[in-house]
Amino acid sequence: MKKTKEFIKRNIAGEIVLVPSGQTAQDFNGMISLTETGEFIWEHIEETRDFHHLIQLILDEYEVDRDTASQDASIFIMQLLEAGMIRPTGINW
């Protein structure tokens, strides 16, 4: 996956948020609050070769079962895709 929007990750009062910058700030009004897992996905999404690789990184980092990791990651990635924040970079995505 490739990030397509310009966001800066910030810790505001203990909450991790993505704040739009550059042209994105003109087009996107507001901030996006991230869970710990959402932050992990955002930080690693561009280095993963496919969805299964991302799930394995999550399983290596957190004590969670594969089904839960897959379901939660799938929902979050779909939200990022629908918002135009990421785009697939290959057939495995």
GUDOFI-741176 format. One line per 4 residues: their letters; for each residue x, y, z of N, C-alpha, C. Coordinates in steps of 0.02 Angstrom, whole numbers. Layout:
N
a> X Y Z X Y Z X Y Z  ... .
//
This chain:
93
mkkt> 42 -59 0 0 0 0 45 62 0  17 114 -25 52 179 -27 7 231 4  35 270 49 -2 326 79 -11 380 25  -71 406 17 -84 454 -36 -99 524 -10 .
kefi> -112 529 53 -127 594 82 -71 613 131  -63 677 141 -12 702 186 -41 711 256  -20 666 300 -41 671 370 20 667 415  18 704 468 70 703 518 41 671 580 .
krni> 76 621 607 53 587 667 74 628 728  27 642 772 40 681 832 10 648 893  41 660 950 13 639 1014 -15 702 1046  -81 705 1051 -114 763 1081 -150 740 1143 .
agei> -126 763 1200 -155 745 1265 -163 670 1273  -111 632 1251 -112 560 1259 -150 523 1205  -178 558 1156 -215 526 1102 -175 534 1038  -168 479 1001 -131 480 937 -180 500 882 .
vlvp> -162 552 846 -205 577 792 -163 589 729  -197 585 672 -167 604 609 -195 672 591  -151 720 580 -169 788 564 -150 801 491  -197 826 451 -181 838 381 -131 896 373 .
sgqt> -89 890 322 -41 944 307 -40 955 232  -7 1008 212 -1 1024 141 -69 1031 107  -74 1006 46 -137 1010 8 -192 971 43  -175 918 78 -225 878 113 -263 920 164 .
aqdf> -229 967 195 -262 1011 244 -316 1053 212  -308 1069 147 -359 1107 111 -420 1065 96  -409 1000 85 -462 955 64 -495 916 121  -460 910 176 -483 868 231 -491 910 293 .
ngmi> -550 913 320 -563 953 379 -567 909 440  -521 917 487 -523 879 548 -460 838 559  -464 792 607 -409 747 623 -437 677 628  -393 628 626 -413 558 632 -380 530 694 .
slte> -420 504 738 -396 473 800 -380 400 786  -323 377 811 -301 309 800 -298 269 864  -317 205 860 -304 159 915 -231 139 911  -207 103 960 -138 80 959 -125 36 898 .
tgef> -171 -8 882 -163 -51 824 -168 -11 760  -214 38 757 -219 81 699 -155 119 686  -124 143 739 -59 177 733 -6 129 705  -6 68 730 42 18 707 33 5 632 .
iweh> -30 -4 611 -44 -16 540 -22 44 499  -39 105 521 -20 165 484 56 170 476  93 152 528 166 156 527 197 103 482  164 46 473 194 -10 437 162 -25 370 .
ieet> 110 9 351 71 -8 291 113 -6 227  160 40 223 199 47 161 255 -5 156  274 -35 211 329 -84 209 304 -156 200  239 -166 204 213 -233 196 201 -250 123 .
rdfh> 213 -312 105 206 -333 35 135 -354 19  97 -374 70 27 -394 59 -9 -396 127  -74 -410 124 -115 -410 184 -90 -463 234  -71 -521 210 -48 -575 254 16 -555 291 .
hliq> 60 -519 257 121 -495 290 103 -445 345  56 -401 332 34 -353 383 5 -390 443  -35 -440 431 -65 -478 487 -10 -512 527  40 -539 494 95 -571 531 132 -520 574 .
lild> 142 -459 549 174 -407 590 132 -391 651  67 -388 642 22 -375 699 26 -431 749  25 -494 725 29 -552 770 95 -553 808  149 -532 775 214 -529 808 217 -475 862 .
eyev> 178 -422 853 180 -364 898 131 -370 956  72 -399 943 18 -400 992 -4 -471 1008  -31 -480 1067 -60 -544 1086 -133 -544 1064  -144 -566 1003 -210 -568 973 -213 -628 926 .
drdt> -272 -656 918 -278 -713 872 -283 -688 800  -267 -732 754 -264 -715 683 -331 -688 656  -387 -720 676 -452 -699 652 -468 -627 673  -455 -611 736 -468 -543 761 -423 -493 727 .
asqd> -359 -509 720 -312 -464 687 -334 -452 615  -353 -505 579 -374 -499 510 -437 -457 502  -486 -470 545 -549 -433 541 -539 -359 557  -504 -344 611 -493 -275 630 -451 -237 579 .
asif> -398 -269 554 -355 -237 505 -393 -226 440  -433 -273 420 -472 -267 358 -519 -207 362  -553 -200 418 -600 -144 427 -562 -77 423  -506 -73 458 -467 -10 459 -439 6 390 .
imql> -413 -44 355 -386 -32 289 -440 -10 241  -499 -39 246 -555 -18 203 -573 55 216  -571 76 279 -585 146 296 -533 191 266  -470 172 269 -416 211 239 -424 215 163 .
leag> -441 159 132 -452 158 59 -511 203 40  -567 197 76 -626 237 61 -613 312 69  -569 330 116 -552 400 127 -499 424 79  -473 379 37 -421 398 -10 -354 409 21 .
mirp> -343 382 81 -281 394 117 -225 346 97  -245 289 69 -197 240 43 -223 213 -23  -178 183 -61 -198 150 -123 -157 87 -131  -185 35 -163 -148 -27 -174 -89 -15 -220 .
tgin> -35 -52 -208 24 -44 -250 39 -106 -291  -1 -159 -282 12 -220 -320 -49 -265 -318  -45 -321 -352 -102 -366 -357 -116 -402 -291  -68 -405 -247 -78 -439 -183 -115 -395 -133 .
w> -126 -334 -150 -164 -289 -107 -230 -280 -140 .
//
